[in-house]
Amino acid sequence: MKKVYFKTFGCRTNIYDTQVMKSKLSEFELTEDEKEADVIVVNSCTVTNGADSGVRNYINQASKRGVKVIMSGCGAFNKGQTFLDAGKVFGVLGHSKKHEINSLLKSDKPFLELGDLKSLDEEVITSFHGKTKAFLKIQEGCNFRCSYCIIPYVRGNSRSHEIKDVVYQTQKLVEQGFSEFVLTGTNIGSFGKEKGTSLGELLQHLGSIKGVKRIRLGSVEPVQIDESFKEVLKEEWLERHLHVALQHTNEEVLRIMRRRNHLKEDLELFWYLRDMGFALGTDYIVGHPGEDEKNWQIGLENFKKFPITHLHGFIYSKRDGTPSASMKSSVNGDEAKKRLKTLQNITKKNNFDFRKENKVPLLVQIESYKKGFFNGYDQFYNLIHINSDKNLLKSWQEIKEYEIKEEFNEANL
């Protein structure tokens, strides 16, 4: 039986999609060692040029070894044909074709099977190999059309799973021993809009399931934190960290980006959440067209007003086919790196200060053991290293005594 290795790039949604493909694999042997694989399925990301580069380099190296390479994921839609024509991949498999993975991998002829951007996975995933947390993909696609973003064109419009189906999968995962769950999707804050429900309502259902200890969320938009969402903010099972995507803190740049959020409301929201005890993460793009020196300085001064403790920062990356691609950027690469570093330094200090000001007992599920320490993330999504003679892997630990260091917290148990 031929062996298949999955290489996953990008976001939590891709991690889930890989698990779906693994669960459908019945006529091949799954391997965790790419060197022994006969077939490699590359679940690709195309959100930035850097993501494309990583995928391209990996595929080039794999194809040189003579391995049969299949490309899936977001990159399949805008890069798949190019890789296929160049002979770098044997086949290209779209999101809606995951259930045909056995027949496609057996194909003796090169193929391009992109499918459509309207489907939803029907598989119920009940295991995540090597993971302490379980991922729940609650929706697919995005109805937002931010000027810089390629994702709606490779994931389609938003469509949501039924609440009962997400509840059922969660119950099955609890039965398998999972107690921490991460909700994922292309734009999870859009969950249920087309069905007359909401992310807040879904959370209320999931939080009531016996055995659910913690629920973490992927990125949500400021405009998606509605009253139903606010109703669950005090629930113990909801992580004390929220990732709310700003993308910028200059009103003029936000309008150029075609964002739906506005600076004044964003600042009020962030302090509302901070006053409730939340650590707050965000996405931020530097160097987007329109971010001249004046707008950068205004945005920087505004950024300093936000209680941001975690940052997922990007340097603007031109995506062909998006409105921003036709705009001219006045920021060179070196300057963009400096700007990003400035934001990272501010966020790093904010995080350190937050941990010092909020020294409370930490609830941590231990995820790994590396370099003599057990490691996990607390309710504020901050890393903690734990020194212990006991085997703590996969256990929950309440940590009352710990040292706050610049990069992480540390404890002895």
N, C-alpha and C positions, 0 to 999 in steps of 0.2 A: 504494500500500500504506500502510495507516495505521500511525502510529508509536506505540510503547509505551515509557513511562518507568517504571522501578521505583524507588520510594522505600522504603528499608529503615530501620526503627526497631529498637532493642533489641540483642539479643545476637548472638554468633557463629553460633548456630543459625539465626537469621533471615537472616544473611548467606548461609549455605549454602542455605537454602530459596529465597532469591531467585535464587541461581545455578541451582537446579533448574528454576525457572520459566523463566528465561532460556533454558536449554538446550532446553526443550520448545517455545519460541516459533518457529513455522515459517511462520505465515500473517500475520505482522506484522513491521514493521521495528523493531528495537531502537534507541532513542536515549538518549544520555547528557545531552541537553538537555531539561529538563522543559518549557521554554517552547514547544518545537515538537511536543510530544506531543499526540496525539489521545486517548490513553488513559493514565491513570496507575494503576498497581497499587501500593497502599500496604500494605506488609508490616508489620503493626502489632505493638506490644508493649503489654502490659497489666499488667506486674509491679507498678507503683506508680501513684498518682494523677498523678504527674508525667509518666509515660509516656503515660497516657491523654490528658492535656492536650496533649502534643506532637502526638499523632496527630490529636486532634480539631481543633486549630488548623490543622494542615496540610490536612486534608480540607476544612474550611470554606473556606480560601483557594483551594484547587484547584477546588472546586465552583462558587465564584463566578465563576471564569474560563470556566465552561461546558465544562470538560473532563470526559470520561467517567471517573469514579473507581470503581475496584474495590478492595474491602477484603479483605485476606488476613491471615494471621498469628494470633497468640494473641488479639488483640482481636476477631477475627471472631466468636468463640464467645460472648463475654459483652457485646459492644457492637454487633455487626453488625446485628442486627435493628433496634436503635434508630436507627442511621445510615440504614438502608434506609427505614424508615417515615418518617423526616424528609426523605427525598429528597436526603440529602447524598452518598450513594453510589448507583451504578447497580446494583452487584452485590456479593455477599459470597461469598468463596471459601475453603473450609476446607482444612486441611492435606492431607487425603487426596484432594483434588480438583485438586491442582497439575497432574497429567498431562492434565487436561481444559481447560487454560487457553486453547487456541486456540478451541475451540467456545464456551466461556463468554464470551470476549471478543467473539466475533462475535454474541452474542445481541442481539436487538432488543427483548427484554423484560427488565425488572428481575428479578434472581434472588437466591436465598438457597440456596447449595449448600455446606453445612457438612461433609457426609460423615461419617466416623467418626473415632474416636481410637484406632484399632487398627492402622493401616497403617504401613508403612515404605517410604521412597523406594527404588525399584529402579534409578533412574538412576545411571550412572557418570559423575561430573563429572570432566572432564579439563582444564578451564581455569578460571581465575579472573581475569577482565579487570581489569587495573590493580593486581593484587596480587602481591607478592613471595612471600608465604606461601600455601600451599594449606590449605584447611579440609577435614577429614575428619569427617563426621557419623557417629558410630559407634553411636549409639542414640537412642531417642526416648522421652519420657515419664518419669514418676517415681513410685515406690511409696511414697515418704515422704509423710506427711501433716502437715507442720508447720502449726501452727494459723493462721499469718498468710498462708500462701502460696496463691495462686490457680492457679499453674501446672499442678499435676496435673489440675485440672478443665478446662483448655484444651489440654493436651498428652496426657492419658491416662496409663495405667500404663506402666512401663518395658518396652521391647522392644528387642532388640539385633540388629544385623547379624551375619552370620556372619563369623568371622575371615578366612576365605578371600576373602570379597567386599571387605573393607576392605584386605587385602593387595593384591588385584588393582587396586583403584582407586589405591592408593598407587604401585604400579609404573607405571601409566599416567601418573600425574602426574609421576613422576620422568622418564619419557620425554619429557614436555613441558617439562622444564627446572626443575621445582620441586625444592628440596632441604630446605626448612623446612616442617614440617607442624604444624597446630594441630588437636588432637582436640577435637571439640565434640559437644554433645548436651544434652538436658535435665538429665541427671544421669549424667555419664560414668562415675563410680565404680561405678554399677550394671551396667556393661557385662558381659554374659555370664552373669549370675547365673541366669537362667532356662534357660540352656543348659549349665550346669555348667562354665563357664570364667570368665575374669576379665579385668579391665583389665591387670593385670600380664602375663598370658599374651599378650594382644594386643600389648602394647608390645614384648615379646621378639621377636615375629614381625616387627613393623614396623622395629625397630632393626636387624634382620639384612638388610634390603633395601639392595642396593648403590645409592648415590646419596642416601640419606637422611642428611642432615648434622645436623639438629636436629629434635627433637619437643617441642612445647609442649603443655601440657594446659590444658583449661578447669578449672572448679572441681570439687574432689572433697571428699567428706565425711571428717571424721576417722576415722569407723568403717570407712571403705572402704580405708584404707591397710593392707592385709593383707600376709602374708609374700610372696606372689607379686609384689606391688608393690615391696616393699622389696628384692627381688632385682635390680631394674633401677636402683636409685638411684645406683649408681656408674658407670653406662654413660655414655660421653662424649657420646652423641647426645641424652641427656635434658637438657633445660634445667636450669639450676641455680636455678630459681625454681618454687615450687609454690604454688598458690592453694588453701588448705584452709579451707573455710567453717565458721567458729565460730558466727556470728550473735550471740553474746553471751558474756560472761565472768562471769556471775552464775548460780550453779547453780539458784536458785529461778526466775529468769526463763527459763532454758533449759527447765525443766520446764513452765512455762506455755506456752512456744512449742511444746511437744511435740517437742523435738529429741531425737535419739538419742545425741548426744555429751555427755560429762561433763567438768567443769572439770579435775579431777585428771589424767585420762588425756590431755586436750587439751594441757595444759601439758607433760607428759612427752613427748608426740609432737612438739610444736613444738621443744623443745630437742634431741630426738633428731635431727630434720631439720636444725636449725641447726648442730649439731656436725658434721654431714656437709657443711657448706658451703653450704646452701641459703638463698637469700633467700625470705621467706615472706609471702604475701599472704593476706588473709581478707576475708570479708563480715561486716558488723556492722550490726545494726539498733538505733537509739536511739529511745527514746520508746514502746516496745511496752508494752501494758497489763501492769502488774506492776512496771515500772521506776520505782518511787517514788524519792525522794531517797536513802533508805537503800540500796536495791538498786543504784542508780546508783553511789553511792560505793564500794560493795563491788566492783561490776563494774569500775569505773575502776581501783582498786588492783590487781585481778587482771590487767587489760589491760596494765598497766605491766610485769608479770612476763613477758609473752610477747615473743619476738624478732620482732615483726611489722614488716616493711619496706614493705609495700604494703597499702593499705586501700581496699576498695570499701564505703563507708559509706552507709547509708540512714537517713532519718527514717521511722519507722513510718507506713505508709500503709494505711488500712482498706480491705480488699477484701471487698465484699459476697459472702456465701455461705461465707466461711471462719469457723472457730470464733472467731478473735480479733475478728471484726467485732462480736460480741455482748458483748465485754469493754469495760470503761471504762478509758480511758487518763487518767492524772493529769498528763501532761506537755504543756504548751502548745507552740506552734510555736517561739516565740523560745527557750525553754529547750532544746528538742530541737536547735535549730541550734547553741547554745552547746556542748552535749554532743558533738555531731558534730565541731565545730571542735576541741575538746579532743583527741579521739582522732586527728584528722588531724594535729595539731601533734606529738603523741607519735610517730606513725608517720613523719612527715617527718624528725624528728631521728634516729630509729632507722635510717632509710634512709641518711642522710648519714653516720652513724657506721659503718654496715655497709660502705659504699663506701670509707671511709678505712681501715678495718681489713682490708679484703680487696682491696687494690690489686694485682690480678693482670692478666695480659694478657686483653683482652676480644675475644671473637669476635662480630662483628656483620655482619648482612646489611643492606645499605643499602636503605632503603625509599622515601625521598623526598628532595626538594631544596626547601628553603623558606628564605626570608630570608637567602640567602647561605651556607647550611650544608646538607650532606648529613646525613641523620638515620636512625637505626636503634636497635634495642634489643639489648642484649648478652645474654649467657647468664643474667644475673640479672634480666632484664626491666627494666633501667634504660636510660633514654634517653641517647644520646650525640649531640652535634653535632660534625660534622667539617668542617673548613675544608680545601679541596683545589682545585687547578686542574684536576685530572683528573675525568673523568666516572665517578663511583663507583656510580651507580645499579644496583641489583640484584646488585652484587658482594659477595663475602664479604671482610671485612677483619679481620686480627688486629692489634689496637691495643695496643702495649706502653707507649707514652708518652702520657699524657693528664692533664688537669687535672680535679680533683674539685671541682665547684661545688655549691652548695646544692640546686639543682633538677635538675641533670643533670651529665654528664661532657662534656668538650670536648677535641678533639684536632686536630692539624694533620698532614696527610698530603701 
